[in-house]
């Protein structure tokens, strides 16, 4: 024992430099945050979280085009460029400029490439993708954005035979009026209609765009290439999704879908809804995920408000990072997968450019909720992975419509099958029993999807993005 005490004394003496008294910090001394390059702004107390929450796959990459039908990168590379198109340095899509069209007054503007492609391409069954960026007043003043597909003629002498699609409605719906980010839209070639004798879709050689306003007050938009993208689907897909964690609706749907082996996608707002009165409990989330194979996707963490105390648009960028990191960590702590795909919120939508960086860094894809009936369903690859178009099932627009199935849901499925695209329906609390027509209609929907398994699959978003 004496040897041990002597050894400890010598060790202590050697650890303390001569002439300096050893000072021990009290156990209750407060600790301060260490500055980190991960946080450009110091987060408020309680908002500390890792820059990216939990494990997440790389954000979904935009599909590579198989051909560029029309190159719109510089005014000098257009044939007969309109006088109101210009090269603008701000926010370039290609290299150092963006091609920007400012339309004051009525009349069509023709955007034609400098040359045709080197050789013809077969576009049958494929997708046409366009790029646009709204600058000012695109919604509601864009009246025409017609993509024309040609197999004969050339930019200087187009001829009267081509296929055409007017994408103005898609652009207005998805990008609205104010300046936003660059976004893309895809249209199945099958949705194009022939003009004259039409184009030979097996041998396209070039494309052009006709743009026109429907108002003389003026509007400005940037435009990008017209591309051909391979359709990844050989048969249609259908996604059945649910927002806001309503137990009665999810319980009914889970039973009805399980009869056919179908799985749903549940968008979860953890601190906002989970475990609260009238909302799903954590145990049921685990059951849906573990036993029925549902995807537990992401919505909000603590708020769906954009303004007001704690609103997404008024907190700092670091706090927004922490908000989503908390959600992703919570999902991982519970063993729930599928949260790398998200949904916009009630008051924080696809056009909120303050919040958009938060979604971009936390998710590989984002779903948007649209009111009304779709003339064209989604495609895969997604037209824009950060703006996946989903049709609301109708609680807020069609109510207890007696033909909710035949006029809306079945039509959506039929369009998906016809276009070899992705039908996407989002429910809130319509299946609770309060709307008397909805549960029988949902049963009809499930039976119809089952009867058409040869041409359409019921899938989750995860099935498509991580097969």
N, C-alpha and C positions, 0 to 999 in steps of 0.2 A: 504493500500500500504506500509506504514511504517513497519507493522508487517511482510509482505512478504519479503521486502528487508532485515530486520533484520534476518529473518530465513535463507535466502540464504547466508548471511554473516557468520552465525554460522556454516552452512553446509560446506561451503568452508574452514573455519578454521579447522573444525574437520577432513576434508579429507586430509589436509596437515600436516605432522608431525611437531612439534615445532622445530624451528631452521633450517628448510629446505625450500628453496625457490621453489615454484612450477614452473616447466619448461614444456612448451608445444612444441612438435615436430612440425616443419613446415609442412604444408599440402603437400608440394612437396618433402618431404624426400624420397629417393629411398628405395624400399623394396627388400630384398635379399631372395633367395630361401632357404627354410628350409630343411636341410638334411632329407632324408626319406629312410627307409629300402626298399621301393619299387624300389628305383633307385640305384643299385650297382655302377653305374657311373653317375655323374651329367650330365644331358642332356644339350646340347647346347641351348642357348637362342632361343626361338621359337619352340623348340621340346618338350616342356612340355605337357604331356597328362597323363591320368590315365593309370595304367598298363594294364587294359583291357578296351577296348572302348565300352561303352554302354552295353546293355543287350544281353547276348549270352547264349544259352543253354549249358549244359555240353558237352564237346567234345565227339564225338561218341565213344562208347565203342566197343572193339573187341568182336565178337560173341563167346559165350561159346561152346566148342566142345561137341558133344554128345558122342563121343568115341575117344580114342587115339589108332590108328591102329598100330603105331610103335613109341616107346619112344626112342628119340635120345638125351639123356642128359649127358651121361658119357661114356667114352671108356669102362669102366669095365662093362657096361650094354649092350654091343653089343655082338652078336654071331659072332665069327671069325672076330674081328675088323681088318680092313686094317692097315698096318704098318704106313701109313702116316696120320692117324687120331689121334688127341690129344685133351686133355682137356686144355683150355686156360683160364686164369683168367680174361683177359680183356673183358669188356662189356658182362657179362654173360646174357644169356636168361633165364636160370633156376637156381636160387640160386647163386652159386659161380663160375661157369665155363661155357664156351661155347664149344661145340663140333666142332672142326675145322679140315677141310680136306685140306691138301696141296698136290696137285697132280703134280708131276714132271714126265715127260715121259708119254707115251701112256698107255692104259690099263684101264679096268673097275675096280671100287671099289664098293663092295657090302656092304651096310649099313643095317644090319639086327638086329632087336630087340632081347633082351635076351629071351623073351617068347611070346607066343600068348596071346590074350586077354582072360579074364575069360570065356566069352561066345560069340557066334556069334551075329552080328548086321546086321540089314537090311539097306543097303546103297542105295536102289533104289530111284532115284529122288533126292538124297542128294548131298552134295558138299564135296570134299576132299581138305583140306587146308594143305599147307606146309609152313615152315619158313626157310628163308635163310638170310644171311648177306654177301655181297661181301667184301672181304679183298683186293685182288689184281688180276687183269687180268681176272675177270670172263667174261667180254665181251672184245674180241670175243672168248675166249679160252674154254668156257664151251660147250662141244659138246653133252653131254648126262646127263640128270637128270630124269631118268625114275622111276616113282612111280608104283610099282606093288602091286596089290590087290589080296589076297589069301583067299580062303574058305577051303582049305585042306592043309595038310602038316604042316611044322613048320619051324622056322628059320634055323635049322640045316639041314633039308631036304626039300627044298621048293617045289619040283615037277615042272612039266612043264605046268601046267594049271593055268592061272591067267589073270587079266585084266591089261592093261598098258597104261600109258600116259607119253610122254616125255615133261617135263616142261622147258627144257633148253632155248628154245626161249623166253618164258615168263620171265624167270629170267634175261637173258641177256638184253632184251628190257627194263625191269623195273628197273634194278639195275646197269647196266653198269660196268665199270672196277675198279674204286677206292673204298676204304673203305667207307662204308655208314652205315646207321642205319639198324637194323633188319626190315625185311618186310615180309609180308605174301602174298600168292597167293592161290586162290581157283579155282578148276576145277570141273565142273559138272561130276558126276559119269557116266553120259550118254556119255561123251566125251572119256572115256577109251575104248580101243579096246581089244577084247579077243585074247589071245595067247593060242595055243593048243585048248582045249575045253573051256577055260575061267574059271573064278571063278563064284561061285553062289553068285550074288550080294545081294541076300536076306539073306545071312549068312556068311558075312566076318568075319575072325578071326584074321588076321594080315596083315601087309604090309611091304615092304622093298623098298630101293632106290638103283638104279644102277647109279653111277656117273662116268663120264669119260671126259677127256679133248680132244679137237680136235687139240692140238698143244703140242709139247714136251717141250716148253719153260717154262711151269709151271703156275699154278694158285692156289689161296687160297680162300676158302669160309667157312663160318660157317653154320651149318645146325641145324634144330630143328625138332620137332615131326611131324609125319604125322597124321592128325586128320580128323575126320568126323564132318561136320557141317550141321545142318538142313537147307535146302533151305526154305527161308521165303516166296517164291513166289509159288502160285498155277497157275498163268498164267504169260506170259511174260510182260515186261514193255518197253516202249520206251520214251527216253528223247530227245527233240529237243532244242538245245542250241545255243546261239549267243554270239560272242566275239566282242569287240571293237566298239560297238554302231554305226554301220553304218545305217543311217536313211532309205535309199532305201531298203536295205535288210530286216530290221526289219518291215518296213511298209508293204512290200509285204507278208512277213511271217505272220504277225499279222492278216491280212485280210484272207489269205488262211486258217490259223489254226482256226480262229473264225467261219468259215463256218461249222466246225464240232465240235465246242466246245473244241478244243484242246488248251492247254496252253504251253508256252515256258519258258525257263530259260535264263535270260539275265545277263551276267557277266559284271559288271560295274567297270571301272577305273575312279574314280570320278575326281580328279584334273588333270588327264592326258587327259581325253576325254570329260566329260560331259559339255554340253553347248558351246563347241567350234565349229568352222566352220566345217561343214561336219559331225557332230556328233549329237547324240540325245540331246534334251533339257530336263531339269528337269521336265517340265510339261508333257512330253510324258512318262517319266519313271513312273510318278504317274498314268497316264492313263492306261498304261500296267498293273501296279500293282493293282490299285483300281478297274478298270472296267473289265479287261480281265483276272485277276487272275494270271498273270505271276509272277514267282519268280525272285526277283532282287538279284542275288548272287554277290559275291565279286571277284574283281581282284586286281589291284594295286590302290594305292592312288596317289602318285605324280610321280612315275617313274617305268619303267619296266626294267631298266638297273641294271646289277649286279656290274659293275665297272664304273670308271669315277666319276666326281663330284656328290656327293649325291647318288651314286650307293648303292644298298641294301647290297652288300657284304663289302663295305668299311666304312659304318657308324657304330656307336656303337650299341651294343645290345639294349640299352635303346632307342636309336633313332629308331631302327626297331620296338620296342614295340609301340612307339608313332606313327609311320607311320600307323600301322594297327588300332590303337586306333582312330585315326582321321577318318579313313574310316568308322569304325563301328559307331562312334558318328554322322557322317554326315548322314548315312543311317537312324539312329533313329530320327534325327532332321527332316527328310523329311517324316517319317512314312513309310519307305520302309522295308519290311520284306524279310527274306530269305538269309540275308548276313552272317549267321553263316556257310554257305558253301562257299568255295572259289575255286579259280583257280590259278594255277601257271602262271608265266609271260613268255614273249618271251625269256628273257635272265636270268630268275631266275626259273629254272625248278625243277623237282622232285628230281634230284640228287645233288642239291646245299645244302650241309650240313651246310654252314654258315647261310643260310637263313631259313633252316628248323625249328629251334626253334620258329621263328616268326610265321610261319604258324601253328605249333602245338599248340601254346598258344592262337591264335586268332580264330581258326576255328575247328569245329567238324569233317569236312571232306574236302578233296581237290581233284579237278579234274585235270587230266593231259591230254594233247593233243598229240595224236599219229598219225603219218603219215602212210599211207598204209592201206591195208584191214585186218580185223580181222578174224582169223580162229575161235576164241572163244570170245564171248561177255562177258560183266561183269556179275557178280553174285550179289545176295542180300541175306544175308549180303555181303557187298563189300569184295572183296578179300583182299584189304587193304584200309581202309577208308581214308587214307592220300595219296593214289595213285589210284584214280578211273580212269579206262581206258576209254577214249572217243576217237572215231574215227573222224578225220577231214573229213568234207564233201567233200573236194577235191580241193579247190581253188588253193592250192600250189602244189598238186601232180598230179591231173588228169585234171585240167583246164576245157575247154569246151568240154569234152568228150561226144560224141553223145549217149553213153550208160551209162551216169552217174547214171541214176536211175536203170536200169535193172542190170548192172554189179556190182554196189557198194551199193547204198542205199537200194534197195530191198533185196539184199543178206544179208545185215546187219540185216534187220528186220526178214528175214526168219531164220537166225541163232538164234536170240533172241527167236523166237517162238519155234524152235526145242529144244533149250536148257533150256527153261523156265528161261531165264536170262534177263539182262537189255541191250537193245540196246541204244547207246548214240552217237548222231551225233552233231558235232559242226560246225556252219557256221560262216564265216567272211562276206565278201561282195559279195558272189556269186550270190545273188538274185537281184542285182541292175539292171539287164538288160544287162550288158556288156557281160555276157556269155549267148548266145542266147538259149542254151539248158536247162538252169537251172530252170527258172520259170515253164515251162511245166513239167519238171521232179519233181519239188517240188509239183505241183498239183497232179501228179500221186502218189507220196509218201503219201500225205494226204488221197487221195481216197483209197489207199491200206490199210492204217492203219484203216480207217473207216470201210472198208469191213471185216476186221478181228478182230473186237472188241470182239468177243467171246474168242479169245486166246491171245490178246495183248491190253494193256492199254497205252495211251499216258499220261505221268505223269511228274511232276517236281521232283527234288531231294528232296525238302521239303516234298512232298507227301509220299516218302518212309521213310525218317528219322524221320518225325514227323506226323504220320498219324492221 
